[in-house]
Amino acid sequence: MPARMRILALSFVAALVAAPAAAQLVEPNQVGLRMGHIHLAVTDVDAHTRFWTAVMGGTLVTHGPLELIEFPGVYIMLRKVEQAAPPPAGAIVNHFGFIVQDMPKALAAWKAANIGIEPTENPNEVYVLAPDGIRVEVYGEPALATPIAMNHVHFYPADIPAIKRWYVRMFGANPGRRPCVACVSKPRMIETGDLPGVILSFSPVQPAVPNPAPSKGRAIDHIGFDVQDLDELIRSLEAKGVKLEGPVRQVPGTKVRIAFLTDPWGTYIELTEGLSPK
């Protein structure tokens, strides 16, 4: 495709799925927690910025020195690494997913822009290929109120009941189940823990990866939950035996406070207070 046509196609993608200016994180749950961000370790920040804005329709915003790519329900954050991090495949967090309001138009736009796509059994679902081996699951939902929105983070733990109980107990997730969107020939249900702004999806470990690696140091380095009162949540977590990885810190030049922990299955988690730009 000629360069000019490719630029026009990418512009059409952005116009097709661009999030509204009022896009923000959703209201928190009963423990004051909601989906916050997904932090990627990337070799080319500019390439990823183009992908998440021009291709996926996010909006680049700033919060002091922080750069965030905003979607309804989540921020994508990028950290430059000199050497390519291992791809998410093979780790506890395998991929994450969005839903779009008009899947046929989105597919046509991605194809016109020569974006890598992996189809599934379901014509209403694909994996869009981002740089650094990151696969983004996307499926259509015409009833969606915005052109695109955050949907789920997909884990492959060795003990599904245990990880589900852990997220319910620690973060107030609602236990549930959802249909496997890709499983057309063999329908099945996926166990979930539902939090405001995200469905935590838990599938059995893949035969090729019986012992998934921790997320830290992979291309999907960690996931982030934003909380109303970080100190209160930490007290609750510590009373339940959770140990933080270092003290609470404030991001220089902002009022954002952060803390890190790792779940028992190797998912690196950042807790933030006040992440959204004001």
NUVEXDO-95188 format. One record per atom (N, C-alpha, C): residue in three letters; z, x negated, y negated. Coordinates in pm, whole numbers, padded with zeros to 5 digits, always signed. Example, Ala and Ser with C-alpha at 12.3 -4.5 7.8 and 13.67 -1.06 7.14 Angstrom:
ala+00780-01319+00569;ala+00780-01230+00450;ala+00780-01320+00330;ser+00708-01285+00225;ser+00714-01367+00106;ser+00787-01290-00003;
% end
This chain:
met+00000-00085+00118;met+00000+00000+00000;met+00000-00089-00125;pro-00090-00064-00222;pro-00089-00143-00346;pro+00047-00134-00414;ala+00080-00241-00489;ala+00213-00249-00551;ala+00239-00130-00643;arg+00137-00092-00722;arg+00159+00017-00817;arg+00187+00148-00744;met+00114+00173-00635;met+00136+00296-00558;met+00275+00295-00494;arg+00317+00177-00447;arg+00450+00168-00387;arg+00559+00199-00489;ile+00543+00147-00612;ile+00641+00174-00717;ile+00645+00324-00747;leu+00529+00387-00754;leu+00524+00531-00779;leu+00591+00609-00666;ala+00569+00563-00541;ala+00631+00631-00427;ala+00782+00618-00433;leu+00832+00499-00467;leu+00977+00480-00478;leu+01034+00564-00591;ser+00960+00575-00701;ser+01005+00659-00811;ser+01015+00804-00767;phe+00920+00846-00682;phe+00922+00983-00632;phe+01043+01005-00542;val+01076+00904-00461;val+01195+00914-00377;val+01318+00937-00463;ala+01333+00856-00567;ala+01450+00868-00654;ala+01456+01006-00719;ala+01342+01054-00765;ala+01339+01186-00828;ala+01371+01295-00728;leu+01331+01273-00603;leu+01350+01375-00500;leu+01496+01392-00464;val+01568+01280-00445;val+01704+01289-00392;val+01810+01241-00490;ala+01775+01221-00615;ala+01873+01168-00710;ala+01994+01261-00720;ala+02113+01202-00715;ala+02236+01280-00725;ala+02255+01326-00870;pro+02314+01441-00890;pro+02337+01489-01026;pro+02434+01399-01100;ala+02426+01402-01233;ala+02509+01314-01315;ala+02657+01338-01291;ala+02695+01460-01251;ala+02835+01493-01232;ala+02887+01454-01093;ala+02806+01383-01015;ala+02848+01344-00881;ala+02981+01269-00888;gln+03072+01302-00797;gln+03203+01239-00798;gln+03267+01258-00662;leu+03384+01196-00646;leu+03459+01214-00524;leu+03515+01356-00519;val+03537+01405-00398;val+03584+01542-00381;val+03736+01549-00402;glu+03790+01669-00401;glu+03934+01687-00416;glu+04006+01633-00292;pro+04123+01571-00310;pro+04195+01513-00197;pro+04261+01618-00108;asn+04308+01572+00008;asn+04376+01661+00103;asn+04526+01670+00074;gln+04600+01723+00169;gln+04742+01749+00149;gln+04826+01623+00132;val+04773+01508+00175;val+04847+01382+00154;val+04789+01303+00037;gly+04700+01368-00039;gly+04644+01304-00158;gly+04535+01202-00128;leu+04460+01222-00020;leu+04360+01124+00023;leu+04223+01189+00037;arg+04119+01111+00010;arg+03980+01157+00022;arg+03892+01036+00052;met+03767+01063+00091;met+03672+00954+00109;met+03652+00884-00024;gly+03646+00751-00021;gly+03627+00676-00144;gly+03499+00595-00147;his+03488+00493-00058;his+03369+00410-00064;his+03341+00344+00070;ile+03220+00290+00080;ile+03180+00206+00192;ile+03139+00073+00133;his+03198-00034+00184;his+03174-00167+00126;his+03087-00250+00220;leu+02974-00293+00169;leu+02875-00366+00248;leu+02873-00513+00210;ala+02862-00601+00310;ala+02844-00744+00288;ala+02696-00774+00301;val+02632-00815+00193;val+02486-00820+00188;val+02436-00955+00141;thr+02316-00991+00184;thr+02256-01118+00143;thr+02180-01107+00012;asp+02135-00986-00023;asp+02054-00967-00143;asp+02102-00841-00214;val+02186-00860-00316;val+02243-00746-00388;val+02134-00664-00456;asp+02035-00730-00514;asp+01928-00657-00584;asp+01850-00569-00487;ala+01819-00622-00367;ala+01745-00543-00268;ala+01825-00421-00226;his+01954-00439-00206;his+02038-00325-00167;his+02051-00226-00281;thr+02064-00276-00403;thr+02074-00185-00517;thr+01949-00098-00526;arg+01832-00160-00507;arg+01707-00082-00509;arg+01706+00020-00396;phe+01751-00022-00278;phe+01750+00070-00163;phe+01839+00192-00191;trp+01963+00166-00235;trp+02058+00276-00249;trp+02031+00362-00371;thr+01955+00311-00468;thr+01921+00392-00585;thr+01780+00450-00571;ala+01677+00364-00569;ala+01539+00411-00568;ala+01502+00483-00438;val+01558+00440-00325;val+01522+00501-00196;val+01614+00618-00162;met+01746+00595-00172;met+01840+00698-00128;met+01888+00789-00240;gly+01861+00752-00365;gly+01891+00844-00475;gly+02028+00832-00536;gly+02099+00721-00511;gly+02227+00701-00576;gly+02213+00660-00721;thr+02324+00659-00792;thr+02326+00623-00933;thr+02418+00504-00954;leu+02368+00399-01015;leu+02450+00281-01041;leu+02543+00309-01158;val+02674+00293-01134;val+02774+00314-01238;val+02868+00193-01240;thr+02943+00179-01347;thr+03037+00068-01357;thr+03177+00120-01384;his+03273+00043-01339;his+03414+00069-01368;his+03476-00066-01401;gly+03479-00098-01530;gly+03517-00233-01568;gly+03417-00330-01509;pro+03464-00434-01440;pro+03372-00531-01379;pro+03310-00483-01248;leu+03355-00369-01198;leu+03306-00319-01070;leu+03173-00247-01087;glu+03080-00272-00996;glu+02956-00195-00989;glu+02962-00109-00864;leu+02935+00020-00881;leu+02939+00114-00771;leu+02810+00195-00771;ile+02762+00231-00653;ile+02646+00320-00643;ile+02699+00455-00599;glu+02683+00550-00686;glu+02750+00680-00673;glu+02663+00783-00602;phe+02722+00850-00505;phe+02664+00967-00439;phe+02771+01076-00440;pro+02731+01202-00428;pro+02833+01306-00413;pro+02922+01276-00292;gly+03049+01250-00317;gly+03145+01228-00210;gly+03174+01085-00172;val+03100+00987-00227;val+03124+00848-00186;val+03060+00751-00286;tyr+03114+00629-00289;tyr+03051+00518-00359;tyr+03010+00414-00255;ile+02895+00352-00278;ile+02856+00234-00201;ile+02886+00113-00287;met+02956+00015-00229;met+02987-00108-00301;met+02927-00226-00226;leu+02883-00326-00300;leu+02811-00439-00242;leu+02884-00570-00271;arg+02894-00654-00170;arg+02951-00788-00187;arg+02852-00891-00137;lys+02817-00985-00221;lys+02719-01088-00188;lys+02779-01188-00089;val+02704-01216+00019;val+02742-01321+00114;val+02625-01418+00124;glu+02655-01546+00139;glu+02550-01647+00145;glu+02478-01648+00279;gln+02552-01622+00384;gln+02495-01618+00518;gln+02501-01476+00570;ala+02393-01429+00628;ala+02387-01290+00672;ala+02502-01256+00766;ala+02572-01146+00734;ala+02677-01097+00821;ala+02615-01032+00943;pro+02686-01031+01057;pro+02632-00961+01174;pro+02608-00814+01141;pro+02505-00754+01197;pro+02479-00612+01169;pro+02589-00524+01226;pro+02596-00399+01182;pro+02701-00309+01231;pro+02692-00282+01382;ala+02573-00284+01439;ala+02559-00259+01582;ala+02648-00355+01660;gly+02730-00299+01747;gly+02822-00381+01824;gly+02963-00380+01769;ala+02983-00319+01652;ala+03116-00311+01592;ala+03172-00170+01608;ile+03301-00156+01579;ile+03367-00027+01591;ile+03302+00078+01501;val+03264+00038+01378;val+03191+00129+01288;val+03043+00095+01302;asn+02970+00187+01364;asn+02829+00161+01398;asn+02735+00195+01282;his+02760+00308+01218;his+02672+00352+01108;his+02744+00461+01030;phe+02684+00503+00920;phe+02733+00618+00845;phe+02614+00705+00809;gly+02642+00827+00764;gly+02532+00922+00746;gly+02545+01010+00624;phe+02428+01054+00575;phe+02417+01147+00465;phe+02345+01274+00512;ile+02356+01379+00433;ile+02272+01496+00452;ile+02191+01515+00325;val+02071+01570+00342;val+01983+01596+00228;val+01942+01742+00227;gln+01914+01791+00110;gln+01881+01932+00092;gln+01741+01965+00143;asp+01645+01875+00122;asp+01506+01902+00159;asp+01455+01786+00245;met+01474+01797+00375;met+01438+01688+00466;met+01287+01663+00470;pro+01202+01765+00477;pro+01058+01737+00479;pro+01010+01655+00359;lys+01057+01687+00239;lys+01017+01611+00121;lys+01072+01469+00125;ala+01198+01456+00172;ala+01257+01323+00181;ala+01178+01237+00279;leu+01144+01291+00395;leu+01067+01216+00494;leu+00932+01173+00439;ala+00864+01266+00373;ala+00733+01234+00317;ala+00744+01122+00214;ala+00849+01127+00132;ala+00866+01026+00029;ala+00898+00890+00090;trp+00986+00887+00191;trp+01021+00760+00256;trp+00899+00698+00323;lys+00821+00781+00389;lys+00700+00730+00456;lys+00600+00677+00354;ala+00584+00747+00242;ala+00490+00703+00138;ala+00533+00570+00079;ala+00665+00545+00079;ala+00717+00420+00023;ala+00731+00310+00128;asn+00683+00337+00250;asn+00689+00240+00360;asn+00831+00198+00395;ile+00923+00293+00388;ile+01061+00267+00427;ile+01071+00277+00580;gly+01140+00183+00641;gly+01157+00187+00786;gly+01237+00308+00830;ile+01186+00377+00931;ile+01250+00499+00980;ile+01253+00496+01132;glu+01366+00532+01190;glu+01378+00549+01335;glu+01396+00698+01363;pro+01298+00763+01427;pro+01314+00906+01459;pro+01412+00926+01574;thr+01463+01046+01587;thr+01545+01084+01701;thr+01477+01203+01770;glu+01544+01260+01868;glu+01488+01379+01935;glu+01477+01497+01839;asn+01556+01494+01734;asn+01562+01606+01641;asn+01469+01578+01523;pro+01366+01662+01499;pro+01274+01638+01387;pro+01342+01651+01251;asn+01463+01706+01249;asn+01537+01723+01124;asn+01634+01608+01100;glu+01619+01499+01178;glu+01712+01387+01166;glu+01638+01256+01190;val+01673+01154+01112;val+01620+01019+01132;val+01728+00919+01095;tyr+01703+00793+01130;tyr+01780+00681+01078;tyr+01690+00609+00978;val+01738+00593+00856;val+01667+00518+00753;val+01720+00375+00757;leu+01630+00278+00757;leu+01668+00139+00777;leu+01689+00068+00644;ala+01813+00030+00619;ala+01849-00046+00500;ala+01842-00195+00532;pro+01845-00282+00432;pro+01850-00427+00459;pro+01976-00465+00538;asp+01974-00585+00595;asp+02088-00642+00668;asp+02123-00564+00795;gly+02024-00497+00854;gly+02047-00430+00982;gly+02132-00304+00973;ile+02145-00247+00855;ile+02226-00126+00836;ile+02138-00003+00857;arg+02180+00082+00947;arg+02108+00207+00976;arg+02186+00323+00914;val+02113+00409+00842;val+02175+00523+00775;val+02121+00650+00838;glu+02208+00724+00903;glu+02166+00851+00964;glu+02151+00956+00854;val+02042+01030+00858;val+02018+01135+00759;val+01964+01258+00829;tyr+02020+01373+00798;tyr+01959+01496+00848;tyr+01963+01604+00741;gly+01878+01703+00760;gly+01857+01804+00658;gly+01952+01921+00669;glu+01995+01969+00554;glu+02079+02089+00545;glu+02039+02166+00419;pro+01949+02266+00435;pro+01897+02338+00318;pro+02004+02403+00233;ala+02119+02435+00291;ala+02225+02501+00213;ala+02306+02405+00128;leu+02277+02276+00136;leu+02350+02177+00059;leu+02337+02206-00091;ala+02447+02194-00163;ala+02447+02227-00306;ala+02388+02117-00393;thr+02377+01995-00340;thr+02320+01883-00414;thr+02204+01825-00332;pro+02115+01748-00395;pro+02003+01693-00319;pro+02045+01604-00202;ile+02157+01534-00216;ile+02206+01445-00111;ile+02358+01441-00121;ala+02425+01417-00009;ala+02571+01406-00011;ala+02616+01324+00109;met+02733+01262+00094;met+02795+01190+00204;met+02827+01288+00316;asn+02815+01241+00442;asn+02846+01328+00554;asn+02946+01268+00651;his+02914+01152+00713;his+03004+01103+00817;his+03004+00951+00830;val+03109+00900+00894;val+03117+00762+00940;val+03133+00769+01091;his+03052+00690+01163;his+03051+00702+01309;his+03116+00581+01376;phe+03221+00609+01454;phe+03297+00508+01527;phe+03263+00516+01676;tyr+03276+00401+01745;tyr+03259+00398+01890;tyr+03383+00332+01952;pro+03495+00407+01962;pro+03620+00350+02013;pro+03629+00361+02165;ala+03714+00277+02221;ala+03737+00283+02366;ala+03825+00402+02403;asp+03907+00450+02311;asp+04000+00560+02339;asp+03984+00665+02230;ile+03899+00764+02255;ile+03871+00866+02154;ile+03993+00952+02120;pro+04066+01005+02219;pro+04183+01086+02182;pro+04284+01009+02098;ala+04301+00880+02128;ala+04401+00801+02054;ala+04358+00777+01910;ile+04232+00741+01888;ile+04189+00715+01750;ile+04189+00844+01668;lys+04157+00953+01733;lys+04159+01082+01663;lys+04302+01117+01621;arg+04397+01099+01711;arg+04537+01126+01678;arg+04585+01035+01565;trp+04540+00910+01566;trp+04585+00813+01466;trp+04543+00855+01326;tyr+04416+00896+01309;tyr+04369+00935+01176;tyr+04430+01068+01131;val+04461+01154+01227;val+04530+01278+01192;val+04671+01246+01141;arg+04742+01160+01214;arg+04881+01128+01181;arg+04893+01044+01054;met+04805+00946+01038;met+04818+00854+00925;met+04761+00909+00795;phe+04649+00979+00802;phe+04579+01018+00680;phe+04560+01169+00664;gly+04619+01247+00754;gly+04609+01392+00740;gly+04473+01449+00775;ala+04396+01378+00859;ala+04266+01431+00900;ala+04284+01558+00982;asn+04190+01649+00969;asn+04190+01771+01050;asn+04113+01746+01179;pro+04177+01761+01296;pro+04105+01738+01421;pro+03999+01844+01443;gly+03883+01802+01488;gly+03774+01897+01509;gly+03668+01842+01603;arg+03555+01911+01607;arg+03440+01869+01687;arg+03315+01913+01610;arg+03205+01841+01632;arg+03078+01881+01571;arg+02966+01859+01672;pro+02857+01933+01660;pro+02745+01910+01752;pro+02682+01774+01727;cys+02634+01712+01831;cys+02554+01589+01818;cys+02416+01631+01769;val+02381+01592+01649;val+02255+01636+01588;val+02134+01584+01664;ala+02144+01461+01717;ala+02030+01399+01785;ala+02014+01444+01929;cys+02117+01509+01984;cys+02118+01539+02128;cys+02047+01671+02157;val+01916+01671+02145;val+01839+01793+02165;val+01823+01825+02315;ser+01789+01725+02395;ser+01766+01748+02537;ser+01895+01767+02615;lys+02003+01700+02569;lys+02134+01713+02635;lys+02240+01739+02529;pro+02251+01863+02484;pro+02348+01895+02377;pro+02490+01857+02417;arg+02563+01805+02321;arg+02704+01774+02343;arg+02778+01780+02210;met+02909+01783+02220;met+02993+01786+02102;met+03054+01648+02078;ile+03076+01615+01952;ile+03136+01489+01912;ile+03274+01517+01856;glu+03373+01443+01902;glu+03508+01457+01850;glu+03515+01404+01707;thr+03593+01471+01622;thr+03598+01432+01481;thr+03740+01439+01425;gly+03757+01369+01316;gly+03872+01385+01228;gly+03815+01409+01090;asp+03837+01526+01035;asp+03771+01564+00910;asp+03862+01536+00789;leu+03808+01463+00694;leu+03877+01433+00570;leu+03791+01481+00453;pro+03850+01508+00337;pro+03768+01549+00223;pro+03660+01446+00192;gly+03536+01491+00196;gly+03423+01405+00164;gly+03361+01334+00281;val+03421+01342+00401;val+03365+01269+00515;val+03413+01328+00647;ile+03325+01323+00748;ile+03362+01355+00885;ile+03371+01223+00960;leu+03489+01190+01010;leu+03504+01073+01095;leu+03464+01113+01236;ser+03354+01056+01285;ser+03296+01096+01414;ser+03327+00989+01518;phe+03372+01033+01637;phe+03414+00942+01741;phe+03333+00965+01868;ser+03251+00866+01907;ser+03171+00876+02029;ser+03216+00770+02129;pro+03190+00792+02259;pro+03229+00694+02360;pro+03161+00559+02337;val+03230+00452+02376;val+03171+00320+02364;val+03038+00315+02439;gln+02944+00240+02386;gln+02814+00228+02448;gln+02822+00129+02565;pro+02753+00156+02676;pro+02761+00066+02792;pro+02730-00080+02758;ala+02638-00102+02666;ala+02602-00239+02629;ala+02710-00308+02545;val+02801-00228+02488;val+02907-00284+02402;val+03041-00222+02445;pro+03095-00265+02560;pro+03220-00203+02608;pro+03341-00235+02522;asn+03335-00345+02445;asn+03447-00385+02360;asn+03396-00407+02217;pro+03384-00300+02139;pro+03329-00314+02003;pro+03408-00414+01919;ala+03336-00488+01836;ala+03398-00588+01750;ala+03463-00522+01629;pro+03558-00588+01566;pro+03614-00536+01441;pro+03506-00527+01333;ser+03528-00441+01235;ser+03428-00424+01130;ser+03430-00537+01029;lys+03547-00597+01004;lys+03558-00699+00901;lys+03466-00816+00931;gly+03386-00855+00830;gly+03291-00963+00849;gly+03154-00918+00893;arg+03138-00788+00923;arg+03006-00735+00957;arg+02941-00682+00829;ala+02815-00637+00844;ala+02743-00586+00727;ala+02812-00462+00669;ile+02864-00372+00757;ile+02954-00267+00710;ile+03094-00324+00725;asp+03142-00388+00619;asp+03266-00464+00628;asp+03389-00374+00636;his+03393-00274+00550;his+03507-00182+00557;his+03474-00049+00492;ile+03560+00047+00523;ile+03550+00178+00461;ile+03670+00195+00370;gly+03657+00280+00268;gly+03765+00296+00171;gly+03804+00441+00151;phe+03933+00466+00147;phe+03986+00597+00114;phe+04054+00588-00022;asp+04025+00683-00108;asp+04086+00687-00241;asp+04205+00782-00237;val+04316+00741-00296;val+04439+00819-00287;val+04497+00845-00426;gln+04570+00954-00437;gln+04631+00989-00565;gln+04751+00901-00597;asp+04834+00872-00497;asp+04955+00794-00517;asp+04962+00688-00408;leu+04915+00568-00439;leu+04906+00462-00340;leu+05044+00422-00287;asp+05142+00413-00375;asp+05276+00372-00332;asp+05335+00472-00233;glu+05317+00600-00261;glu+05371+00703-00173;glu+05304+00699-00036;leu+05171+00683-00035;leu+05102+00677+00093;leu+05144+00554+00173;ile+05160+00442+00106;ile+05202+00319+00175;ile+05340+00336+00236;arg+05431+00400+00163;arg+05564+00425+00220;arg+05553+00508+00347;ser+05465+00609+00344;ser+05446+00694+00461;ser+05388+00614+00578;leu+05288+00530+00550;leu+05225+00451+00655;leu+05323+00350+00715;glu+05398+00284+00629;glu+05492+00183+00679;glu+05603+00247+00763;ala+05642+00368+00727;ala+05743+00439+00807;ala+05690+00473+00946;lys+05558+00478+00959;lys+05494+00506+01088;lys+05450+00380+01160;gly+05490+00265+01109;gly+05463+00139+01176;gly+05339+00065+01134;val+05270+00113+01031;val+05149+00046+00984;val+05187-00070+00893;lys+05124-00185+00913;lys+05148-00302+00830;lys+05027-00330+00742;leu+05050-00346+00613;leu+04942-00381+00521;leu+04905-00527+00537;glu+04781-00559+00500;glu+04735-00698+00503;glu+04748-00756+00362;gly+04871-00783+00323;gly+04896-00836+00191;gly+04952-00730+00098;pro+04999-00770-00020;pro+05058-00677-00116;pro+04952-00594-00189;val+04999-00489-00255;val+04911-00409-00341;val+04867-00496-00458;arg+04737-00487-00492;arg+04683-00564-00604;arg+04614-00471-00703;gln+04606-00515-00827;gln+04530-00443-00928;gln+04402-00520-00956;val+04289-00449-00958;val+04160-00512-00986;val+04158-00552-01133;pro+04135-00681-01165;pro+04135-00726-01305;pro+04037-00645-01391;gly+04082-00611-01510;gly+03996-00538-01603;gly+03986-00390-01576;thr+04068-00339-01483;thr+04067-00196-01449;thr+04209-00150-01423;lys+04224-00019-01401;lys+04352+00037-01355;lys+04349+00064-01205;val+04244+00016-01137;val+04229+00038-00993;val+04329-00048-00917;arg+04405+00014-00828;arg+04497-00057-00741;arg+04448-00046-00598;ile+04462-00154-00521;ile+04405-00157-00387;ile+04502-00218-00287;ala+04484-00179-00162;ala+04558-00237-00050;ala+04469-00229+00073;phe+04492-00317+00169;phe+04409-00323+00289;phe+04495-00311+00416;leu+04435-00252+00518;leu+04495-00248+00650;leu+04383-00240+00753;thr+04416-00258+00878;thr+04318-00246+00987;thr+04373-00149+01089;asp+04290-00053+01131;asp+04338+00042+01232;asp+04346-00028+01368;pro+04410+00032+01468;pro+04428-00033+01598;pro+04299-00065+01672;trp+04186-00012+01627;trp+04058-00036+01693;trp+03970-00135+01617;gly+04022-00190+01508;gly+03949-00294+01437;gly+03874-00248+01314;thr+03897-00126+01269;thr+03832-00079+01146;thr+03909-00129+01025;tyr+03843-00208+00943;tyr+03904-00261+00821;tyr+03897-00150+00715;ile+04012-00119+00655;ile+04024-00005+00564;ile+04082-00050+00431;glu+04018-00009+00323;glu+04073-00032+00190;glu+04125+00098+00134;leu+04244+00095+00080;leu+04300+00210+00008;leu+04290+00180-00141;thr+04236+00273-00216;thr+04224+00256-00359;thr+04294+00370-00433;glu+04345+00338-00551;glu+04399+00440-00641;glu+04324+00430-00772;gly+04258+00537-00811;gly+04186+00538-00939;gly+04050+00473-00936;leu+03979+00485-00823;leu+03849+00417-00811;leu+03742+00475-00902;ser+03740+00606-00918;ser+03631+00670-00994;ser+03630+00625-01140;pro+03514+00592-01195;pro+03507+00561-01339;pro+03546+00683-01420;lys+03611+00661-01531;lys+03654+00773-01618;lys+03556+00790-01733;
% end
